[in-house]
Amino acid sequence: MPKRSIEIAGISIAPGESQKVELPVGRLYTDNSVSMPVFVKRGKRPGPTLFISAAIHGDELNGIEIIQRLINSRKLNSLRGTLIAVPIVNVYGVINHSRYLPDRRDLNRSFPGSKKGSLAARMANMFLEEIVSKCDYGIDFHTGAIHRSNLPQIRANLDDEETAAMASAFGVPVLLNSNLRDGSLREAAADHGVRILLYEAGEALRYDELCIRAGERGTVNVMRHLGMLPRSRAKKSHVLEPVTARTSAWERATDSGFVQHHKELGDRVQKQELLATIRDPYGIVLDEVRSRYEGIIIGKTNIPLVQEGEAMYHVAYFHQPDDVVEGIEQLQDLLPDEALS
């Protein structure tokens, strides 16, 4: 349960209050200050503390829109506990349309950081101490890289029962059991006892409405699961049952050239099924890219040019792939018409 008051950047927020906080992170060459925007909403009644964060990679924008919609939702009027929303973590990256910080460091490989280290280390340490350490749970929003799209999916430590229940409640077709990576926010959060979900959906530097709506709806679902919001009174005509993948791998280009894609995000593929054809500038087929295993495509390159060895299709392996295809179709059916009631 949250303390009677929460303090961020020296500002105290009491139960029942909302506050916008500018968390100082540094200065530009022009001597203009740079700050991380933070929105804190506290319910009058006790409950868990949840942080939601976006743009830890500065070119991953879908999460910014998800958070904007959530913090302006009337649903938060009935909030229990505390929501700490950080729509832009890597402010420098967003300014520069870049995944990285100005020194080319990856903020999501710089945790737990330090107060006197590199810019990335300082930002990571501040975010961890000022935001993450004060929470019980977290949801971090991501997208694919530039020219790559990800199917809406949750990545998390699914061996932890409570985390797995949160992931299932989110309500996307695919759950991917993901090991903790050195220097990642998820690893640092776990060291602080904070259970966290990573939502992957869409492409860098693009808004994708389906992915945004799925992320907004999923976050509301998790908050209901945690008792932070009341259960929906709408009739449950559809229940999206996710399927868990334990392994995944990228299928890579076997030659350099121009790509003709034969498969798309969400497609089920069989072992040795044709994924793409690579041609030379004259249209002559150089090679074919085939799936090594049976699974579902959860990530895909969009640009029709590849170098040999370049990642092209991210395939997750399931025991029940038909269920995944059905879940993707159900997600597409639900989101365009469904009010987040």
C-alpha positions as CSV (number, residue, x, y, z in Angstrom):
1,M,0.0,0.0,0.0
2,P,1.3,3.5,-0.8
3,K,2.6,5.8,1.9
4,R,0.5,8.7,3.1
5,S,2.5,11.0,0.8
6,I,4.8,10.3,-2.2
7,E,7.6,12.7,-3.0
8,I,9.1,13.1,-6.5
9,A,11.7,15.7,-7.3
10,G,11.0,17.3,-3.9
11,I,7.3,17.6,-4.5
12,S,5.0,15.9,-2.2
13,I,1.7,14.4,-3.5
14,A,-0.9,13.4,-1.0
15,P,-3.8,10.9,-1.5
16,G,-6.6,12.4,-3.6
17,E,-4.2,14.8,-5.4
18,S,-2.9,15.0,-8.9
19,Q,0.4,16.7,-9.8
20,K,2.5,17.3,-12.9
21,V,6.2,17.1,-12.0
22,E,9.2,18.2,-14.1
23,L,12.0,15.8,-13.2
24,P,15.3,17.6,-14.1
25,V,17.7,15.5,-16.2
26,G,20.2,18.0,-17.6
27,R,20.8,21.0,-19.9
28,L,21.3,21.5,-23.6
29,Y,24.3,23.2,-25.2
30,T,22.0,26.3,-25.4
31,D,21.8,26.3,-21.6
32,N,18.1,25.4,-21.7
33,S,17.1,22.9,-19.1
34,V,15.8,19.4,-20.0
35,S,13.2,17.7,-17.8
36,M,11.3,14.4,-17.8
37,P,7.5,15.0,-17.6
38,V,5.8,13.0,-14.8
39,F,2.1,12.9,-14.0
40,V,1.0,11.5,-10.6
41,K,-2.6,10.7,-9.9
42,R,-3.4,9.4,-6.4
43,G,-6.7,8.0,-5.4
44,K,-8.3,8.8,-2.1
45,R,-8.5,5.1,-1.2
46,P,-5.5,2.9,-0.7
47,G,-4.2,0.5,-3.4
48,P,-1.0,-0.4,-5.3
49,T,1.4,2.0,-6.9
50,L,1.8,1.5,-10.6
51,F,4.2,3.3,-13.0
52,I,3.7,3.4,-16.7
53,S,6.5,4.6,-18.9
54,A,7.2,5.3,-22.6
55,A,10.0,6.4,-24.9
56,I,12.8,4.9,-22.9
57,H,14.0,4.5,-26.5
58,G,13.4,8.0,-28.0
59,D,12.0,6.8,-31.3
60,E,9.4,4.5,-29.8
61,L,6.3,6.8,-29.8
62,N,3.2,4.6,-29.5
63,G,3.5,4.5,-25.7
64,I,3.5,8.3,-25.5
65,E,0.0,8.4,-27.0
66,I,-1.2,5.5,-24.8
67,I,-0.2,7.4,-21.7
68,Q,-1.7,10.7,-22.9
69,R,-5.0,8.9,-23.4
70,L,-4.9,7.1,-20.1
71,I,-4.1,10.2,-18.0
72,N,-6.9,12.1,-19.6
73,S,-9.4,9.3,-19.1
74,R,-12.4,9.7,-16.8
75,K,-11.7,6.2,-15.5
76,L,-9.0,7.6,-13.2
77,N,-11.7,9.4,-11.3
78,S,-12.3,6.1,-9.5
79,L,-8.7,5.2,-9.0
80,R,-7.5,3.3,-5.9
81,G,-3.8,3.7,-5.1
82,T,-1.4,5.6,-7.2
83,L,-0.6,5.9,-10.9
84,I,2.8,7.5,-11.8
85,A,2.9,8.1,-15.6
86,V,6.0,9.1,-17.5
87,P,5.2,9.6,-21.1
88,I,8.8,10.5,-22.2
89,V,11.7,8.9,-20.3
90,N,14.4,9.5,-22.9
91,V,13.7,13.2,-23.6
92,Y,17.0,13.7,-25.6
93,G,16.1,10.8,-27.9
94,V,12.6,12.1,-28.6
95,I,14.0,15.5,-29.4
96,N,16.5,13.9,-31.9
97,H,14.1,11.2,-33.2
98,S,16.7,8.7,-32.0
99,R,16.6,5.5,-30.1
100,Y,19.7,6.5,-28.2
101,L,21.0,9.3,-26.0
102,P,23.4,11.9,-27.6
103,D,26.4,9.8,-26.6
104,R,24.9,6.8,-28.5
105,R,24.2,4.9,-25.3
106,D,21.1,2.8,-24.9
107,L,19.2,4.0,-21.8
108,N,17.6,0.6,-21.5
109,R,21.1,-1.0,-21.1
110,S,22.3,1.5,-18.5
111,F,20.4,0.5,-15.4
112,P,20.8,0.8,-12.4
113,G,23.1,3.6,-13.4
114,S,24.9,6.0,-11.0
115,K,24.7,9.6,-9.9
116,K,28.1,10.5,-11.3
117,G,28.4,8.3,-14.4
118,S,27.6,9.0,-18.0
119,L,24.5,10.9,-19.0
120,A,22.7,7.5,-19.6
121,A,23.8,6.2,-16.2
122,R,22.6,9.4,-14.4
123,M,19.2,9.3,-16.2
124,A,18.8,5.6,-15.4
125,N,19.7,6.1,-11.8
126,M,17.3,9.1,-11.4
127,F,14.4,7.3,-13.0
128,L,15.0,4.2,-10.9
129,E,15.3,6.1,-7.6
130,E,12.6,8.8,-8.2
131,I,10.0,6.6,-9.9
132,V,10.5,2.9,-10.0
133,S,11.6,2.3,-6.5
134,K,8.4,3.9,-5.2
135,C,6.2,1.5,-7.0
136,D,4.8,-2.0,-6.7
137,Y,4.2,-2.7,-10.4
138,G,5.1,-1.2,-13.8
139,I,4.3,-1.3,-17.5
140,D,6.9,-0.1,-20.0
141,F,5.8,0.6,-23.5
142,H,8.0,-0.2,-26.5
143,T,7.8,-0.6,-30.3
144,G,9.9,-2.3,-33.0
145,A,12.9,-0.6,-34.4
146,I,13.0,1.7,-37.4
147,H,11.5,-0.2,-40.4
148,R,10.4,-3.1,-38.2
149,S,6.9,-3.7,-36.7
150,N,6.0,-5.8,-33.7
151,L,2.7,-7.6,-33.2
152,P,1.1,-6.5,-30.0
153,Q,2.7,-8.7,-27.3
154,I,3.7,-8.7,-23.7
155,R,7.2,-9.7,-22.6
156,A,7.7,-10.6,-19.0
157,N,9.1,-13.1,-16.5
158,L,6.2,-15.5,-16.8
159,D,7.8,-17.9,-14.4
160,D,6.7,-15.5,-11.6
161,E,3.0,-16.3,-10.9
162,E,1.9,-12.8,-10.1
163,T,3.6,-11.3,-13.1
164,A,2.1,-14.0,-15.3
165,A,-1.4,-13.2,-14.0
166,M,-0.8,-9.5,-14.9
167,A,0.4,-10.4,-18.3
168,S,-2.6,-12.6,-19.0
169,A,-5.0,-9.8,-17.8
170,F,-3.4,-7.3,-20.2
171,G,-5.3,-9.1,-23.0
172,V,-3.1,-9.4,-26.1
173,P,-2.7,-12.6,-28.2
174,V,0.9,-13.3,-27.4
175,L,2.8,-13.6,-24.2
176,L,6.6,-14.1,-24.6
177,N,8.6,-15.4,-21.6
178,S,11.6,-13.1,-21.7
179,N,14.8,-13.4,-19.7
180,L,16.1,-10.3,-17.9
181,R,18.8,-8.5,-19.8
182,D,21.8,-6.9,-18.2
183,G,21.3,-3.2,-17.7
184,S,17.6,-3.2,-18.6
185,L,14.9,-1.5,-16.7
186,R,13.2,-4.8,-16.1
187,E,16.3,-6.2,-14.4
188,A,16.7,-3.1,-12.2
189,A,13.0,-3.1,-11.3
190,A,13.1,-6.8,-10.4
191,D,16.0,-6.1,-8.0
192,H,13.7,-3.5,-6.3
193,G,10.9,-6.1,-6.0
194,V,8.8,-4.3,-8.7
195,R,6.9,-6.6,-11.1
196,I,6.9,-5.2,-14.6
197,L,5.4,-5.9,-18.0
198,L,7.0,-4.8,-21.3
199,Y,4.4,-4.1,-24.0
200,E,5.8,-4.3,-27.6
201,A,3.7,-3.1,-30.5
202,G,4.1,-1.3,-33.7
203,E,7.0,0.5,-35.4
204,A,9.5,3.2,-34.3
205,L,8.6,6.8,-35.3
206,R,5.0,5.9,-36.2
207,Y,1.6,5.9,-34.4
208,D,-0.3,2.7,-34.9
209,E,-4.0,3.0,-33.8
210,L,-4.6,-0.7,-33.3
211,C,-1.4,-1.0,-31.1
212,I,-2.3,2.2,-29.2
213,R,-5.8,1.1,-28.5
214,A,-4.6,-2.4,-27.4
215,G,-2.1,-0.8,-25.1
216,E,-4.6,1.6,-23.5
217,R,-7.1,-1.2,-23.1
218,G,-4.5,-3.6,-21.7
219,T,-3.3,-1.1,-19.1
220,V,-6.9,-0.5,-17.9
221,N,-7.3,-4.3,-17.7
222,V,-4.2,-4.6,-15.6
223,M,-5.3,-1.8,-13.3
224,R,-8.6,-3.6,-12.9
225,H,-6.8,-6.8,-12.2
226,L,-4.7,-5.1,-9.5
227,G,-7.9,-3.5,-7.9
228,M,-6.9,0.0,-8.9
229,L,-10.0,0.4,-11.0
230,P,-13.4,-1.1,-10.6
231,R,-14.3,-4.1,-12.7
232,S,-16.1,-3.4,-16.0
233,R,-19.9,-3.6,-15.8
234,A,-20.0,-4.4,-19.5
235,K,-21.0,-7.9,-20.5
236,K,-18.0,-10.1,-21.3
237,S,-19.0,-11.2,-24.7
238,H,-15.4,-11.9,-25.7
239,V,-12.5,-13.0,-23.6
240,L,-9.1,-12.9,-25.2
241,E,-7.1,-15.8,-24.0
242,P,-3.4,-15.3,-24.7
243,V,-1.0,-18.0,-25.7
244,T,2.5,-18.2,-24.2
245,A,5.7,-18.6,-26.2
246,R,8.8,-19.8,-24.4
247,T,11.2,-19.3,-27.3
248,S,11.6,-17.1,-30.3
249,A,14.2,-16.3,-33.0
250,W,14.8,-14.1,-36.0
251,E,14.9,-15.5,-39.5
252,R,17.7,-13.7,-41.3
253,A,18.4,-12.8,-44.9
254,T,20.4,-15.4,-46.7
255,D,21.6,-12.9,-49.3
256,S,21.6,-9.2,-50.1
257,G,19.0,-7.8,-52.4
258,F,15.4,-6.7,-52.9
259,V,12.7,-8.4,-50.9
260,Q,9.3,-9.9,-51.9
261,H,7.5,-10.7,-48.7
262,H,5.2,-13.7,-48.6
263,K,4.2,-13.5,-45.0
264,E,2.9,-10.8,-42.6
265,L,2.7,-10.0,-38.9
266,G,0.4,-12.6,-37.2
267,D,0.8,-15.2,-39.9
268,R,1.2,-18.8,-38.8
269,V,4.1,-20.5,-40.5
270,Q,5.1,-24.1,-40.9
271,K,8.7,-25.5,-40.8
272,Q,10.4,-24.7,-44.0
273,E,7.5,-22.5,-45.3
274,L,8.5,-19.7,-47.7
275,L,8.7,-16.3,-45.9
276,A,10.3,-14.1,-48.5
277,T,12.1,-14.1,-51.9
278,I,15.3,-12.1,-52.4
279,R,16.0,-10.8,-55.9
280,D,18.8,-8.9,-57.6
281,P,18.3,-5.6,-59.4
282,Y,17.3,-7.5,-62.5
283,G,14.6,-9.4,-60.7
284,I,16.5,-12.7,-60.7
285,V,15.9,-14.8,-57.6
286,L,19.0,-15.0,-55.5
287,D,17.6,-17.0,-52.6
288,E,14.6,-17.8,-50.5
289,V,14.1,-17.2,-46.8
290,R,12.2,-20.1,-45.0
291,S,11.1,-20.7,-41.5
292,R,13.3,-23.1,-39.5
293,Y,10.4,-24.0,-37.2
294,E,6.6,-23.8,-36.9
295,G,5.3,-20.7,-35.2
296,I,3.8,-17.2,-35.5
297,I,5.4,-14.1,-36.9
298,I,5.6,-11.5,-34.1
299,G,8.1,-9.1,-35.7
300,K,8.9,-8.2,-39.2
301,T,11.1,-5.8,-41.3
302,N,9.1,-3.4,-43.4
303,I,11.8,-2.1,-45.8
304,P,12.1,-4.2,-49.0
305,L,15.9,-4.1,-49.0
306,V,18.2,-6.4,-47.0
307,Q,21.8,-7.2,-46.4
308,E,22.9,-10.7,-45.9
309,G,22.4,-11.7,-42.3
310,E,19.9,-8.9,-41.6
311,A,17.0,-9.8,-39.3
312,M,13.7,-10.2,-41.3
313,Y,11.1,-12.1,-39.4
314,H,10.8,-12.6,-35.6
315,V,9.0,-16.0,-35.1
316,A,7.6,-17.1,-31.7
317,Y,7.2,-20.9,-31.2
318,F,3.9,-22.2,-29.6
319,H,2.3,-25.5,-28.9
320,Q,-1.1,-24.0,-29.9
321,P,-0.5,-21.7,-32.9
322,D,-4.1,-21.8,-34.1
323,D,-5.1,-20.1,-30.8
324,V,-2.8,-17.3,-31.5
325,V,-4.2,-16.6,-35.0
326,E,-7.7,-16.6,-33.5
327,G,-6.6,-14.2,-30.8
328,I,-5.1,-11.7,-33.3
329,E,-8.3,-11.7,-35.3
330,Q,-10.3,-11.3,-32.1
331,L,-8.1,-8.3,-31.0
332,Q,-8.7,-6.6,-34.4
333,D,-12.5,-7.2,-34.0
334,L,-12.6,-5.9,-30.4
335,L,-10.7,-2.7,-30.5
336,P,-12.2,-0.6,-33.3
337,D,-15.7,-0.6,-31.9
338,E,-15.1,-1.3,-28.2
339,A,-15.4,1.6,-25.7
340,L,-13.0,1.2,-22.8
341,S,-15.8,0.7,-20.4
